Amino acid sequence: MALKPCRECGNEVSSDAFSCPKCGAPRPALPTWTGTGYEWKSQRKIFGIPLVHVAFGTNANGRVRIAKGVIAVGQMGIGLITVAQFGIGIIFGLGQFMLGLTVLAQFAGGLLVGIGQLATGVIAVGQFVAGIYGLAQTGWAKYLWSPHRTDMEAVALFYTVYTKLAGLFGF
């Protein structure tokens, strides 16, 4: 545990210090600091946007790294296809809190299809839903299939979807 000068203010700090006690610089004994976590962008771009962007952790300024790409993967992400804890998946999103056209998440804000514990969308599937067609334990929908309400149009739609998926995946 040697003492080294802080790269920001020059104060003597432990080589193992997480932050400088004088100026607060993260990992002050290191010559440079790029933040925590991981970030990678593919070389291939579409309209100037990386095809794939993976980002976790924080940058050198302590801000959360946001994955921004056609395919975005990270804690926070924005992309056509997004896998993130919090994100916007314009075409498809998978995560904990997600917004987009078609989403699968704990809290799914889908414009077309939302599947999750709390879900919205034209077709909404989950524990609690709001939509046009709903399959839920509880929900608000024009056509709802739940333990308390069985609308035959909702039953027909979800049965048709189930049989097509069963034929496609063989279950």
Residue frames as a rotation matrix with the C-alpha (Angstrom) as fourth column:
MET 1
0.585 0.811 0.000 0.00
0.811 -0.585 0.000 0.00
0.000 0.000 -1.000 0.00
ALA 2
-0.537 -0.843 0.014 2.26
0.838 -0.532 0.125 2.75
-0.098 0.079 0.992 -1.33
LEU 3
0.271 0.557 -0.785 1.41
0.355 -0.816 -0.456 6.45
-0.894 -0.155 -0.419 -1.40
LYS 4
-0.483 -0.332 0.810 1.07
0.874 -0.124 0.470 8.09
-0.055 0.935 0.350 -4.80
PRO 5
-0.854 0.209 -0.476 0.04
-0.145 -0.975 -0.168 11.55
-0.500 -0.075 0.863 -5.93
CYS 6
0.133 0.965 0.227 -3.61
0.408 0.156 -0.900 12.02
-0.903 0.212 -0.373 -6.99
ARG 7
-0.466 -0.330 0.821 -3.75
0.874 -0.028 0.485 12.53
-0.137 0.943 0.302 -10.76
GLU 8
0.381 0.723 0.576 -6.21
0.758 -0.601 0.253 15.44
0.529 0.340 -0.777 -10.29
CYS 9
0.928 0.105 0.359 -4.93
-0.090 -0.869 0.486 17.47
0.363 -0.483 -0.797 -7.31
GLY 10
0.068 -0.996 -0.055 -1.51
-0.264 0.036 -0.964 15.96
0.962 0.080 -0.261 -6.46
ASN 11
0.330 0.124 0.936 -2.53
-0.942 -0.028 0.336 15.07
0.068 -0.992 0.108 -2.88
GLU 12
-0.766 -0.622 -0.160 -0.77
-0.588 0.780 -0.215 11.95
0.259 -0.071 -0.963 -1.50
VAL 13
0.358 0.906 0.227 -3.20
-0.933 0.359 0.035 8.98
-0.050 -0.225 0.973 -1.55
SER 14
-0.112 -0.301 0.947 -3.01
-0.326 0.912 0.251 5.24
-0.939 -0.281 -0.200 -1.07
SER 15
-0.836 -0.235 -0.497 -2.46
-0.542 0.205 0.815 3.28
-0.090 0.950 -0.299 -4.28
ASP 16
-0.815 0.574 -0.074 -5.60
0.563 0.816 0.134 1.30
0.137 0.068 -0.988 -3.29
ALA 17
-0.685 0.559 -0.468 -7.83
-0.014 -0.652 -0.758 4.36
-0.728 -0.513 0.454 -2.63
PHE 18
-0.182 0.740 0.648 -11.26
0.940 0.325 -0.107 4.35
-0.290 0.589 -0.754 -4.30
SER 19
0.636 0.344 0.691 -11.42
0.557 -0.824 -0.102 8.15
0.534 0.450 -0.716 -4.22
CYS 20
-0.493 -0.829 0.264 -9.21
0.459 -0.506 -0.730 11.07
0.739 -0.239 0.630 -3.27
PRO 21
-0.027 0.503 -0.864 -10.12
0.994 -0.075 -0.075 12.44
-0.102 -0.861 -0.499 0.19
LYS 22
-0.606 -0.276 -0.746 -9.23
0.310 -0.946 0.099 15.98
-0.733 -0.171 0.658 -0.97
CYS 23
-0.729 0.255 -0.636 -10.81
-0.619 -0.641 0.453 16.35
-0.292 0.724 0.625 -4.44
GLY 24
0.138 0.864 0.484 -12.98
-0.494 0.483 -0.722 13.19
-0.858 -0.140 0.494 -4.75
ALA 25
-0.046 -0.206 -0.977 -11.36
-0.990 0.142 0.017 11.91
0.135 0.968 -0.211 -7.96
PRO 26
0.878 0.383 0.288 -12.19
-0.418 0.906 0.071 8.22
-0.234 -0.182 0.955 -8.50
ARG 27
0.751 -0.632 0.192 -9.21
0.638 0.769 0.038 5.81
-0.172 0.094 0.981 -8.34
PRO 28
0.942 -0.270 -0.198 -6.81
-0.280 -0.960 -0.022 8.76
-0.184 0.076 -0.980 -7.84
ALA 29
0.155 -0.956 0.247 -3.58
-0.315 0.189 0.930 6.70
-0.936 -0.222 -0.272 -7.96
LEU 30
0.208 -0.041 0.977 -4.25
0.781 0.608 -0.141 5.51
-0.589 0.793 0.158 -11.53
PRO 31
-0.782 -0.589 -0.204 -2.74
0.344 -0.681 0.646 7.63
-0.520 0.435 0.735 -14.34
THR 32
-0.775 0.618 -0.135 -6.10
-0.497 -0.463 0.734 7.67
0.391 0.636 0.666 -16.19
TRP 33
-0.699 0.642 0.315 -9.69
0.041 0.476 -0.879 6.79
-0.714 -0.601 -0.359 -15.30
THR 34
-0.896 0.387 -0.219 -12.26
-0.267 -0.074 0.961 5.65
0.355 0.919 0.170 -17.85
GLY 35
-0.035 0.927 0.374 -14.99
-0.974 -0.115 0.194 4.65
0.223 -0.357 0.907 -15.41
THR 36
-0.499 -0.032 0.866 -16.42
-0.461 0.856 -0.234 1.34
-0.734 -0.517 -0.442 -14.33
GLY 37
0.465 0.815 0.347 -18.06
-0.199 0.478 -0.856 -1.40
-0.863 0.328 0.384 -16.30
TYR 38
-0.498 -0.515 0.698 -17.67
0.478 0.508 0.716 -2.21
-0.723 0.690 -0.007 -19.96
GLU 39
0.431 0.636 -0.640 -18.42
-0.331 -0.549 -0.768 -0.60
-0.840 0.542 -0.026 -23.30
TRP 40
-0.650 -0.578 0.494 -18.10
0.267 0.435 0.860 -1.95
-0.711 0.691 -0.128 -26.84
LYS 41
0.362 0.706 -0.609 -19.38
-0.486 -0.414 -0.769 -0.68
-0.795 0.575 0.193 -30.19
SER 42
0.341 -0.202 0.918 -19.28
0.682 0.726 -0.093 -2.63
-0.647 0.658 0.385 -33.43
GLN 43
-0.692 -0.649 -0.316 -17.32
0.185 -0.583 0.791 -1.11
-0.698 0.489 0.523 -36.30
ARG 44
-0.687 0.518 0.509 -20.29
0.653 0.135 0.745 -1.66
0.317 0.844 -0.432 -38.60
LYS 45
-0.718 0.465 -0.518 -22.69
0.019 -0.730 -0.683 1.29
-0.696 -0.500 0.515 -38.63
ILE 46
-0.339 0.708 0.619 -26.08
0.926 0.138 0.350 1.88
0.163 0.693 -0.703 -40.15
PHE 47
0.494 0.465 0.734 -26.91
0.445 -0.861 0.246 5.56
0.747 0.205 -0.633 -40.80
GLY 48
-0.133 -0.698 0.703 -24.06
-0.359 -0.628 -0.691 6.48
0.924 -0.344 -0.167 -38.45
ILE 49
0.429 0.343 0.836 -25.42
-0.903 0.138 0.406 4.35
0.024 -0.929 0.369 -35.58
PRO 50
-0.682 -0.718 0.135 -23.43
-0.724 0.690 0.014 1.31
-0.104 -0.088 -0.991 -34.39
LEU 51
-0.174 0.588 -0.790 -25.02
-0.393 0.694 0.603 -1.98
0.903 0.415 0.111 -35.42
VAL 52
0.496 0.253 -0.830 -24.35
0.607 0.583 0.540 -3.30
0.621 -0.772 0.136 -31.87
HIS 53
-0.207 -0.535 0.819 -23.57
-0.441 -0.696 -0.567 -1.23
0.873 -0.478 -0.092 -28.77
VAL 54
0.408 0.216 -0.887 -22.97
0.633 0.633 0.445 -2.92
0.658 -0.743 0.122 -25.41
ALA 55
-0.358 -0.515 0.779 -22.58
-0.204 -0.771 -0.604 -0.65
0.911 -0.375 0.171 -22.36
PHE 56
0.569 0.442 -0.694 -22.56
0.597 0.358 0.718 -1.29
0.566 -0.822 -0.061 -18.60
GLY 57
-0.060 -0.628 -0.776 -21.36
0.987 -0.152 0.046 0.74
-0.147 -0.764 0.629 -15.62
THR 58
0.802 0.276 -0.529 -20.37
0.293 -0.954 -0.054 4.41
-0.520 -0.112 -0.847 -15.49
ASN 59
0.607 -0.607 0.514 -18.10
0.492 -0.222 -0.842 6.61
0.625 0.764 0.164 -17.61
ALA 60
-0.407 -0.898 -0.170 -15.19
0.741 -0.215 -0.636 8.72
0.534 -0.384 0.753 -16.38
ASN 61
-0.656 0.231 0.719 -17.63
-0.348 -0.937 -0.016 11.47
0.670 -0.260 0.695 -15.27
GLY 62
-0.935 0.272 0.227 -19.65
-0.104 0.401 -0.910 9.02
-0.339 -0.875 -0.347 -13.15
ARG 63
-0.122 0.923 -0.365 -22.62
-0.931 -0.234 -0.281 8.99
-0.344 0.305 0.888 -15.54
VAL 64
0.168 0.289 0.942 -24.35
-0.050 0.957 -0.285 5.74
-0.984 0.001 0.176 -16.46
ARG 65
-0.862 -0.445 -0.241 -23.22
-0.302 0.071 0.951 4.36
-0.406 0.893 -0.196 -19.80
ILE 66
0.225 0.974 0.018 -26.19
-0.420 0.113 -0.901 4.18
-0.879 0.195 0.434 -22.19
ALA 67
-0.608 -0.349 0.713 -26.16
0.411 0.629 0.659 1.64
-0.679 0.694 -0.239 -25.01
LYS 68
0.294 0.645 -0.705 -27.28
-0.419 -0.576 -0.702 3.36
-0.859 0.502 0.100 -28.23
GLY 69
-0.807 -0.564 -0.174 -27.31
-0.413 0.330 0.849 1.21
-0.422 0.757 -0.499 -31.33
VAL 70
-0.264 0.703 -0.660 -29.46
-0.736 0.296 0.609 -0.68
0.624 0.646 0.440 -33.78
ILE 71
0.477 0.278 -0.834 -29.05
0.370 0.797 0.477 -3.49
0.797 -0.536 0.278 -31.24
ALA 72
-0.081 -0.443 0.893 -28.50
-0.635 -0.668 -0.388 -2.01
0.768 -0.599 -0.227 -27.76
VAL 73
0.445 0.128 -0.886 -27.48
0.468 0.810 0.352 -4.10
0.763 -0.572 0.300 -24.75
GLY 74
-0.646 -0.730 0.224 -26.87
0.153 -0.411 -0.899 -2.68
0.748 -0.546 0.377 -21.27
GLN 75
-0.713 0.402 -0.575 -28.27
0.607 -0.057 -0.793 -1.36
-0.351 -0.914 -0.203 -18.01
MET 76
0.189 0.722 -0.665 -29.88
-0.047 -0.670 -0.741 1.44
-0.981 0.171 -0.092 -20.02
GLY 77
-0.724 -0.490 0.485 -30.42
0.403 0.270 0.874 1.20
-0.559 0.829 0.002 -23.74
ILE 78
0.273 0.741 -0.613 -32.03
-0.385 -0.500 -0.776 2.79
-0.882 0.448 0.149 -26.75
GLY 79
-0.810 -0.561 -0.174 -32.23
-0.380 0.274 0.884 0.93
-0.448 0.782 -0.435 -30.04
LEU 80
-0.220 0.724 -0.654 -34.38
-0.839 0.201 0.505 -0.78
0.497 0.660 0.564 -32.61
ILE 81
0.543 0.254 -0.800 -33.81
0.165 0.902 0.398 -3.98
0.823 -0.349 0.448 -30.63
THR 82
-0.113 -0.544 0.831 -32.94
-0.708 -0.543 -0.452 -3.40
0.697 -0.639 -0.324 -26.97
VAL 83
0.429 0.120 -0.895 -32.01
0.532 0.767 0.358 -5.73
0.730 -0.630 0.265 -24.11
ALA 84
-0.579 -0.597 0.556 -31.64
-0.038 -0.661 -0.749 -3.62
0.815 -0.455 0.360 -20.97
GLN 85
-0.690 0.351 -0.633 -32.79
0.709 0.156 -0.688 -3.08
-0.143 -0.923 -0.357 -17.42
PHE 86
0.171 0.688 -0.705 -34.31
0.229 -0.724 -0.651 0.25
-0.958 -0.050 -0.281 -18.49
GLY 87
-0.786 -0.615 0.063 -34.79
0.193 -0.148 0.970 0.99
-0.588 0.774 0.235 -22.14
ILE 88
0.273 0.767 -0.580 -36.57
-0.597 -0.338 -0.728 1.90
-0.755 0.545 0.366 -25.31
GLY 89
-0.668 -0.366 0.648 -36.78
0.238 0.720 0.652 -0.87
-0.705 0.590 -0.394 -27.87
ILE 90
-0.524 0.494 -0.694 -38.33
-0.732 -0.677 0.071 0.80
-0.435 0.545 0.717 -30.89
ILE 91
-0.172 0.455 -0.874 -39.18
-0.695 0.573 0.435 -2.52
0.698 0.682 0.217 -32.61
PHE 92
0.570 0.310 -0.761 -38.53
0.239 0.823 0.515 -4.96
0.786 -0.475 0.395 -29.71
GLY 93
-0.121 -0.604 0.788 -37.46
-0.747 -0.467 -0.472 -4.55
0.654 -0.646 -0.395 -26.13
LEU 94
0.473 0.156 -0.867 -36.57
0.375 0.855 0.358 -7.07
0.797 -0.495 0.346 -23.44
GLY 95
-0.611 -0.746 0.263 -35.87
0.066 -0.380 -0.923 -5.93
0.789 -0.546 0.282 -19.88
GLN 96
-0.676 0.339 -0.654 -37.20
0.724 0.140 -0.675 -4.83
-0.137 -0.930 -0.340 -16.54
PHE 97
0.162 0.682 -0.714 -38.71
0.223 -0.730 -0.646 -1.46
-0.961 -0.054 -0.270 -17.55
MET 98
-0.769 -0.473 0.430 -39.22
0.451 0.075 0.889 -1.19
-0.453 0.878 0.156 -21.29
LEU 99
0.213 0.778 -0.591 -41.04
-0.245 -0.543 -0.803 0.98
-0.946 0.316 0.075 -23.82
GLY 100
-0.811 -0.507 -0.293 -41.50
-0.372 0.059 0.927 0.20
-0.453 0.860 -0.236 -27.50
LEU 101
-0.284 0.689 -0.667 -43.62
-0.888 0.073 0.454 -1.33
0.362 0.721 0.591 -30.22
THR 102
0.657 0.379 -0.652 -43.34
-0.137 0.910 0.391 -4.90
0.742 -0.168 0.649 -28.93
VAL 103
-0.232 -0.765 0.601 -41.92
-0.769 -0.235 -0.595 -5.46
0.596 -0.600 -0.533 -25.45
LEU 104
0.527 0.231 -0.818 -41.35
0.310 0.844 0.438 -8.23
0.791 -0.485 0.373 -22.95
ALA 105
-0.572 -0.706 0.417 -40.55
-0.077 -0.460 -0.884 -6.82
0.816 -0.538 0.209 -19.51
GLN 106
-0.681 0.336 -0.651 -41.60
0.729 0.233 -0.643 -6.67
-0.064 -0.913 -0.403 -15.89
PHE 107
0.077 0.663 -0.744 -43.12
0.191 -0.743 -0.642 -3.25
-0.979 -0.092 -0.184 -16.69
ALA 108
-0.624 -0.285 0.728 -43.90
0.689 0.240 0.684 -3.41
-0.369 0.928 0.047 -20.40
GLY 109
0.028 0.593 -0.805 -45.10
-0.150 -0.793 -0.590 -0.28
-0.988 0.138 0.066 -22.18
GLY 110
-0.718 -0.267 0.643 -45.87
0.505 0.435 0.745 -1.76
-0.479 0.860 -0.178 -25.56
LEU 111
-0.558 0.543 -0.628 -47.66
-0.682 -0.731 -0.027 0.17
-0.473 0.413 0.778 -28.27
LEU 112
-0.135 0.475 -0.870 -48.58
-0.784 0.485 0.387 -2.98
0.605 0.734 0.307 -30.21
VAL 113
0.545 0.244 -0.802 -47.76
0.176 0.902 0.394 -5.91
0.820 -0.356 0.449 -27.89
GLY 114
-0.142 -0.571 0.809 -46.82
-0.830 -0.377 -0.412 -5.74
0.540 -0.729 -0.420 -24.22
ILE 115
0.548 0.227 -0.805 -46.03
0.164 0.915 0.370 -8.83
0.820 -0.334 0.464 -22.15
GLY 116
-0.603 -0.784 0.149 -45.12
-0.009 -0.180 -0.984 -8.43
0.798 -0.594 0.102 -18.51
GLN 117
-0.663 0.348 -0.663 -46.25
0.745 0.222 -0.629 -8.16
-0.072 -0.911 -0.406 -14.94
LEU 118
0.138 0.641 -0.755 -47.66
0.152 -0.767 -0.623 -4.72
-0.979 -0.029 -0.203 -15.80
ALA 119
-0.705 -0.414 0.575 -48.33
0.564 0.164 0.809 -4.48
-0.429 0.895 0.118 -19.52
THR 120
0.163 0.727 -0.667 -49.92
-0.253 -0.623 -0.740 -2.12
-0.954 0.289 0.083 -22.03
GLY 121
-0.886 -0.433 -0.167 -50.52
-0.231 0.100 0.968 -2.48
-0.402 0.896 -0.188 -25.74
VAL 122
-0.186 0.813 -0.552 -53.12
-0.925 0.044 0.378 -3.32
0.331 0.581 0.744 -28.34
ILE 123
0.575 0.227 -0.786 -52.43
0.036 0.953 0.302 -6.87
0.818 -0.202 0.539 -27.17
ALA 124
-0.126 -0.571 0.811 -51.45
-0.852 -0.356 -0.383 -6.92
0.508 -0.740 -0.442 -23.50
VAL 125
0.522 0.191 -0.831 -50.56
0.127 0.946 0.298 -10.07
0.844 -0.261 0.469 -21.57
GLY 126
-0.594 -0.790 0.152 -49.64
-0.079 -0.131 -0.988 -10.08
0.801 -0.599 0.015 -17.90
GLN 127
-0.676 0.312 -0.668 -50.72
0.737 0.306 -0.602 -9.96
0.017 -0.899 -0.437 -14.31
PHE 128
0.154 0.700 -0.698 -52.21
0.423 -0.685 -0.593 -6.49
-0.893 -0.204 -0.402 -14.74
VAL 129
-0.641 -0.382 0.665 -52.87
0.741 -0.083 0.666 -5.13
-0.199 0.920 0.336 -18.24
ALA 130
0.137 0.666 -0.733 -54.36
-0.035 -0.736 -0.676 -2.20
-0.990 0.118 -0.078 -20.12
GLY 131
-0.879 -0.460 -0.125 -55.09
-0.147 0.013 0.989 -2.60
-0.453 0.888 -0.079 -23.82
ILE 132
-0.222 0.791 -0.570 -57.56
-0.960 -0.075 0.270 -3.55
0.171 0.607 0.776 -26.54
TYR 133
0.573 0.283 -0.770 -57.06
-0.185 0.959 0.215 -7.32
0.799 0.020 0.601 -26.17
GLY 134
-0.100 -0.612 0.784 -56.03
-0.941 -0.199 -0.275 -8.39
0.324 -0.765 -0.556 -22.70
LEU 135
0.463 0.104 -0.880 -55.04
0.165 0.965 0.201 -11.70
0.871 -0.239 0.430 -21.14
ALA 136
-0.465 -0.617 0.635 -54.53
-0.385 -0.505 -0.772 -11.05
0.797 -0.604 -0.003 -17.47
GLN 137
-0.665 0.259 -0.700 -55.25
0.726 0.441 -0.527 -11.74
0.172 -0.859 -0.482 -13.85
THR 138
0.241 0.701 -0.671 -56.73
0.646 -0.632 -0.428 -8.22
-0.725 -0.330 -0.605 -13.71
GLY 139
-0.765 -0.627 0.147 -56.97
0.534 -0.491 0.688 -5.56
-0.359 0.605 0.711 -16.34
TRP 140
0.177 0.738 -0.652 -58.70
-0.160 -0.632 -0.759 -2.98
-0.971 0.239 0.007 -18.45
ALA 141
-0.914 -0.405 0.012 -59.29
-0.051 0.145 0.988 -3.94
-0.402 0.903 -0.153 -22.06
LYS 142
-0.275 0.835 -0.477 -62.06
-0.961 -0.253 0.110 -3.76
-0.029 0.489 0.872 -24.62
TYR 143
0.629 0.367 -0.685 -61.76
-0.415 0.904 0.103 -7.55
0.657 0.220 0.721 -24.98
LEU 144
-0.202 -0.696 0.689 -60.49
-0.954 -0.019 -0.299 -9.15
0.222 -0.718 -0.660 -21.78
TRP 145
0.481 0.220 -0.849 -59.84
-0.033 0.972 0.233 -12.75
0.876 -0.085 0.475 -20.78
SER 146
-0.561 -0.595 0.576 -59.30
-0.615 -0.166 -0.771 -12.99
0.554 -0.787 -0.273 -17.03
PRO 147
-0.897 0.234 -0.374 -60.58
0.396 0.802 -0.447 -15.08
0.196 -0.549 -0.812 -14.11
HIS 148
-0.540 0.697 -0.471 -63.31
0.273 -0.384 -0.882 -12.46
-0.796 -0.605 0.017 -13.62
ARG 149
0.333 0.630 -0.701 -64.23
-0.530 -0.490 -0.692 -11.65
-0.780 0.602 0.171 -17.22
THR 150
-0.481 -0.435 0.761 -64.29
0.357 0.696 0.623 -13.82
-0.801 0.572 -0.179 -20.33
ASP 151
0.240 0.466 -0.851 -64.88
-0.648 -0.576 -0.498 -11.93
-0.722 0.672 0.164 -23.54
MET 152
0.621 0.091 0.779 -65.26
0.285 0.899 -0.333 -14.45
-0.730 0.428 0.532 -26.38
GLU 153
0.944 -0.324 0.059 -63.36
-0.067 -0.366 -0.928 -12.26
0.323 0.872 -0.368 -28.86
ALA 154
0.257 -0.879 0.401 -60.34
-0.965 -0.252 0.067 -12.21
0.042 -0.404 -0.914 -26.52
VAL 155
0.255 -0.107 0.961 -60.60
-0.337 0.922 0.192 -15.96
-0.906 -0.373 0.199 -25.97
ALA 156
0.898 0.134 0.420 -60.67
0.321 0.453 -0.832 -16.54
-0.302 0.881 0.364 -29.75
LEU 157
0.750 -0.661 0.026 -57.68
-0.487 -0.579 -0.653 -14.25
0.447 0.477 -0.757 -30.38
PHE 158
0.058 -0.793 0.607 -55.48
-0.980 0.070 0.186 -15.76
-0.190 -0.606 -0.773 -27.66
TYR 159
0.431 0.129 0.893 -56.47
-0.099 0.991 -0.095 -19.32
-0.897 -0.047 0.440 -28.59
THR 160
0.987 -0.076 0.145 -55.52
0.151 0.079 -0.985 -18.62
0.064 0.994 0.089 -32.23
VAL 161
0.443 -0.877 0.186 -52.17
-0.805 -0.480 -0.349 -17.14
0.396 0.005 -0.918 -31.15
TYR 162
0.110 -0.378 0.919 -51.55
-0.751 0.575 0.326 -20.16
-0.651 -0.726 -0.221 -28.89
THR 163
0.697 0.201 0.688 -52.30
0.165 0.889 -0.428 -22.72
-0.697 0.412 0.587 -31.62
LYS 164
0.909 -0.417 0.019 -50.06
-0.103 -0.266 -0.958 -20.91
0.405 0.869 -0.285 -34.13
LEU 165
0.191 -0.869 0.456 -47.20
-0.964 -0.254 -0.080 -20.75
0.186 -0.424 -0.886 -31.61
ALA 166
0.280 -0.030 0.960 -47.75
-0.484 0.859 0.168 -24.42
-0.829 -0.512 0.226 -30.64
GLY 167
0.925 0.094 0.368 -47.56
0.256 0.565 -0.785 -25.44
-0.281 0.820 0.498 -34.31
LEU 168
0.729 -0.677 0.100 -44.48
-0.397 -0.538 -0.744 -23.28
0.557 0.503 -0.661 -34.89
PHE 169
-0.136 -0.825 0.548 -42.55
-0.947 -0.054 -0.317 -24.45
0.291 -0.562 -0.774 -31.80
GLY 170
-0.167 0.102 -0.981 -44.09
-0.214 0.967 0.137 -27.93
0.962 0.233 -0.140 -31.47
PHE 171
-0.984 -0.121 0.130 -45.44
-0.151 0.187 -0.971 -27.76
0.093 -0.975 -0.203 -27.93
